Amino acid sequence: MNRLSITVFSLLLATTSIAQQTNGLTNSLALWVSGGYNNFLSNVEQVKNVGAVGGNVGLGYDLQSGGFLMQLGVEYQHYTSNAFMDDFSETVPMLNTESNPYDGIFRLKNNREKQTMGNAAAVMKFGFITPNNFYMLFGGKYAYSIYGTTATYTTVTSKAYYDHLIGDINEKEEGIFSDMPNHDYFTEKRKFSQKLGFKPTVFGSVEAGMKIEKWNLWGATYRLALFCDFGITTLTNKSLPNTSRLINTSKTEAFRPALRPFAYNEQTDRIPVLFAGIKLTMLFGSQNNGGYCNCIQDVKYQKANKKYRK
């Protein structure tokens, strides 16, 4: 993380120094906030990824030279996503307290997982702006994971079947033990939480929008855009057993299953991350075209002298 900070700071310092020595450039401090739809597109059978919302807040340096744009900076990223799994049943061979074998039958329904990810990212983009104030930026983001969590929610119905006492199960499931809370045969909502670790993630990023000349609040220049970020992250702590969709939450010798996180699947430990929405950028800067400074104290001067507007 220290190397990343030093690299970003060096780029900002070097680019700012060059820009300030060149005529016709607009140097700006950039502040931005973005929000929209987020989805962790893990590929797991019987799972529907529906996503949720995410948000970014960033700070950096923005350079405009004629129609050319460049933006460097850092940002904080917070992503969330939801996924739903189809209802299912699993049968687990078990032993009771008297060492008699039986089958534990577990029905899981209303299965949902909520995933979160927090990153600190370095941002680098290049693009263009047209005379009618339409602009586009293309580039990438290199994100370090700060935190990650997952939580599964399910409703579990537990039953038991003793073959040596009952015989074959008929279609009506007669002879199955159920609704016996003292034997853990009942219906209960259960939650299982687990921390997630991620390797650094590279995002491709594109945004397109307009510079809004009519907005002069706080002496800033504003850009409003649609954006899309896409990257593939990799789990670093894939340590849970992945041979079953169940995880035992009991702290005793009993078996009290909950739903294992969807992120831990047999196919891969790589998770595509999609984030798309609206971005608002505020630019506070100076333009060396005759001494005009786009600062709060110069708002009146800017309105009275339209030729100095960007």
C-alpha positions in Angstrom: 0.0 0.0 0.0 2.9 2.4 0.7 4.4 1.7 -2.8 1.0 2.5 -4.3 0.7 5.8 -2.4 4.3 6.9 -3.4 3.7 6.0 -7.0 0.4 7.9 -7.2 1.9 11.0 -5.4 4.9 11.0 -7.7 2.7 10.9 -10.8 0.5 13.7 -9.5 3.5 15.9 -8.6 5.3 15.3 -11.9 2.2 15.9 -14.1 1.2 19.0 -12.2 4.7 20.5 -12.5 4.8 19.9 -16.3 1.2 21.2 -16.8 1.9 24.4 -14.9 4.8 25.2 -17.2 2.8 24.8 -20.4 0.5 27.3 -22.0 -3.2 26.6 -22.7 -3.7 23.9 -20.0 -6.3 23.7 -17.3 -5.1 22.2 -14.1 -7.8 21.1 -11.6 -8.2 19.4 -8.3 -10.8 16.7 -9.0 -13.4 15.4 -6.5 -15.9 12.8 -7.6 -18.6 10.6 -6.3 -20.3 7.8 -8.1 -23.1 5.3 -7.4 -25.1 2.7 -9.1 -25.7 -1.0 -9.8 -23.2 -3.6 -8.6 -23.0 -7.3 -9.1 -20.6 -10.1 -8.2 -21.1 -12.4 -11.2 -20.0 -15.7 -9.6 -20.7 -18.8 -11.8 -22.5 -21.2 -9.5 -25.2 -23.7 -10.5 -28.7 -22.9 -9.3 -27.7 -19.4 -8.2 -29.1 -16.2 -9.6 -26.9 -13.1 -9.1 -29.2 -10.1 -8.8 -26.7 -7.6 -7.5 -27.2 -4.5 -5.3 -25.8 -1.0 -5.0 -22.2 0.3 -4.8 -20.5 3.6 -4.4 -17.1 5.3 -5.0 -15.5 8.5 -3.7 -12.4 9.9 -5.2 -9.8 12.6 -5.2 -7.2 13.4 -7.9 -5.7 15.6 -10.5 -7.4 16.6 -13.8 -5.7 18.0 -16.8 -7.3 19.5 -19.9 -5.2 20.6 -22.9 -7.5 21.6 -25.8 -9.6 18.6 -26.4 -7.3 16.2 -24.5 -8.2 15.0 -21.0 -6.2 13.2 -18.3 -7.2 12.2 -14.8 -5.1 10.7 -12.1 -6.2 9.9 -8.5 -7.2 7.6 -5.8 -10.6 6.4 -4.7 -12.4 4.4 -2.0 -14.7 1.7 -3.4 -17.6 0.0 -1.5 -19.4 -2.7 -3.4 -22.4 -4.9 -2.3 -24.2 -7.7 -4.1 -27.0 -10.2 -3.5 -27.5 -13.7 -4.9 -30.3 -16.2 -4.5 -30.1 -20.0 -4.6 -32.9 -22.4 -5.5 -34.6 -24.4 -2.7 -32.9 -27.8 -2.2 -32.7 -30.8 0.1 -29.7 -32.7 1.3 -29.5 -36.0 3.1 -26.5 -36.5 5.5 -25.6 -39.9 7.1 -25.5 -39.4 10.9 -25.3 -41.1 14.3 -27.5 -40.4 17.3 -26.4 -40.3 20.9 -26.8 -44.1 21.1 -24.5 -44.6 18.0 -27.5 -45.7 15.9 -27.3 -44.7 12.2 -29.9 -42.5 10.7 -30.3 -40.1 7.8 -30.6 -36.4 8.5 -32.8 -34.7 6.0 -32.4 -31.0 5.6 -34.6 -28.8 3.5 -33.2 -25.3 2.7 -35.4 -22.6 1.3 -35.4 -18.7 0.9 -31.7 -19.0 0.3 -29.9 -15.6 0.0 -26.3 -14.4 0.2 -25.1 -10.8 0.7 -21.5 -10.0 -0.3 -19.5 -6.8 0.4 -16.1 -5.6 -0.8 -14.1 -2.5 0.2 -11.1 -1.3 -1.8 -8.6 1.5 -2.1 -7.8 2.1 -5.7 -5.4 4.1 -7.9 -7.1 5.6 -11.0 -5.6 6.6 -14.4 -7.8 7.7 -17.3 -7.3 9.4 -20.6 -9.9 10.8 -23.0 -11.2 13.8 -24.9 -13.7 16.6 -24.8 -15.5 18.2 -27.7 -16.4 21.9 -28.3 -20.0 21.1 -27.3 -18.8 19.8 -23.9 -19.3 16.1 -24.5 -16.5 14.1 -23.1 -15.3 10.5 -22.7 -12.6 9.0 -20.4 -11.0 5.5 -20.8 -8.6 3.8 -18.4 -8.1 1.5 -15.5 -8.2 1.1 -11.7 -5.8 -0.9 -9.6 -7.6 -1.8 -6.4 -6.3 -3.2 -3.1 -8.8 -5.0 -0.9 -9.4 -3.4 2.5 -12.2 -5.7 3.7 -14.6 -8.3 2.4 -17.5 -10.2 4.0 -20.3 -12.6 3.0 -23.4 -13.6 4.9 -25.9 -16.3 3.9 -29.5 -16.5 5.1 -31.7 -19.5 4.8 -34.7 -21.3 6.4 -33.8 -24.9 7.4 -36.3 -27.6 8.1 -34.6 -30.6 9.8 -36.0 -34.2 9.8 -34.7 -37.7 10.5 -35.2 -41.1 8.9 -34.3 -44.3 10.7 -34.2 -47.2 8.2 -33.9 -50.0 10.8 -37.0 -48.7 12.6 -39.3 -47.6 9.9 -38.4 -49.2 6.6 -38.7 -47.6 3.2 -40.0 -44.1 2.9 -43.3 -43.9 1.0 -44.5 -40.9 -1.1 -46.2 -39.3 1.8 -42.9 -39.4 3.9 -44.7 -41.3 6.6 -42.4 -42.5 9.4 -40.0 -39.5 9.2 -39.3 -37.8 12.5 -40.1 -34.1 12.4 -41.4 -31.2 14.6 -39.3 -32.4 17.6 -37.4 -29.4 18.8 -35.8 -31.4 21.6 -34.1 -33.6 19.0 -33.3 -30.6 16.7 -36.0 -31.6 14.2 -37.7 -28.3 13.5 -37.8 -25.3 11.1 -35.5 -22.3 11.8 -34.0 -19.3 10.1 -30.2 -19.4 10.1 -27.4 -17.0 9.2 -23.7 -17.8 8.5 -21.1 -15.1 8.1 -17.5 -15.3 6.8 -14.7 -12.8 6.0 -13.6 -12.7 2.4 -10.0 -12.0 1.3 -9.3 -10.7 -2.2 -6.1 -10.3 -4.3 -5.5 -6.9 -6.0 -8.1 -6.3 -8.7 -7.6 -4.6 -12.0 -10.7 -2.8 -13.3 -11.3 -1.5 -16.8 -13.2 1.8 -16.7 -15.1 4.0 -19.2 -17.2 7.1 -18.6 -19.1 9.4 -21.0 -21.0 12.6 -20.2 -21.2 16.3 -20.4 -19.5 19.3 -18.8 -22.2 21.4 -17.2 -21.4 25.1 -17.8 -24.6 26.4 -16.1 -23.5 25.0 -12.7 -21.3 27.5 -10.8 -21.8 26.3 -7.2 -18.6 26.9 -5.1 -16.8 28.1 -8.1 -16.3 24.6 -9.5 -16.7 23.1 -13.0 -19.0 20.1 -13.1 -19.1 17.0 -15.2 -22.0 14.5 -15.1 -21.5 11.1 -16.7 -22.6 7.5 -17.1 -19.8 5.0 -16.3 -19.1 1.3 -16.3 -16.3 -0.5 -14.4 -15.5 -4.2 -14.9 -12.9 -6.4 -13.2 -12.2 -9.9 -12.1 -11.1 -10.5 -8.5 -9.6 -13.6 -6.9 -10.4 -15.0 -3.5 -7.4 -15.6 -1.2 -9.0 -17.5 1.7 -10.9 -20.2 0.0 -10.6 -22.4 3.0 -14.1 -23.7 3.6 -15.0 -27.2 2.4 -16.6 -27.0 -1.0 -18.0 -30.6 -1.3 -21.4 -29.7 0.2 -23.7 -26.7 0.1 -24.1 -27.0 3.9 -21.9 -25.7 6.7 -22.2 -26.8 10.3 -22.8 -23.9 12.7 -23.1 -25.9 15.9 -20.5 -25.3 18.6 -21.1 -28.8 20.1 -21.1 -32.3 18.6 -24.6 -31.7 17.1 -25.1 -31.0 13.4 -26.9 -27.7 12.8 -26.4 -26.9 9.1 -26.6 -23.5 7.5 -26.0 -22.4 3.9 -22.4 -22.4 2.8 -21.4 -19.1 1.0 -21.9 -19.2 -2.7 -18.5 -17.6 -3.4 -16.8 -20.8 -2.3 -17.6 -23.0 -5.3 -16.0 -25.9 -7.0 -15.4 -24.4 -10.4 -13.2 -21.3 -9.7 -12.1 -18.8 -7.1 -12.3 -15.9 -9.5 -15.3 -13.6 -9.3 -16.2 -11.0 -12.0 -17.3 -7.6 -10.6 -19.5 -5.2 -12.5 -20.2 -1.7 -11.4 -22.2 0.8 -13.5 -24.1 4.0 -12.8 -23.8 7.8 -12.6 -20.7 9.9 -11.7 -20.5 13.5 -10.7 -17.1 15.2 -10.9 -16.2 18.6 -9.4 -13.2 20.4 -10.7 -11.4 23.2 -8.8 -8.5 24.6 -10.7 -6.8 27.3 -12.7 -6.5 28.1 -16.4 -3.4 29.9 -17.6 -5.1 31.9 -20.3 -4.6 35.4 -18.9 -4.6 34.9 -15.2 -8.2 33.7 -14.6 -8.5 31.4 -11.6 -11.6 29.2 -11.3 -11.9 29.9 -7.6 -14.8 30.9 -5.3 -13.7 34.5 -5.2 -13.7 34.7 -9.0 -17.3 33.5 -9.6 -18.6 37.0 -10.2 -15.6 37.8 -12.4 -16.4 34.6 -14.4 -20.0 35.6 -15.0 -19.1 39.1 -16.1 -16.4 37.9 -18.5 -17.7 35.0 -20.4 -14.7 34.9 -22.6 -12.7 33.5 -19.6 -15.1 30.5 -19.2 -13.8 27.1 -19.9 
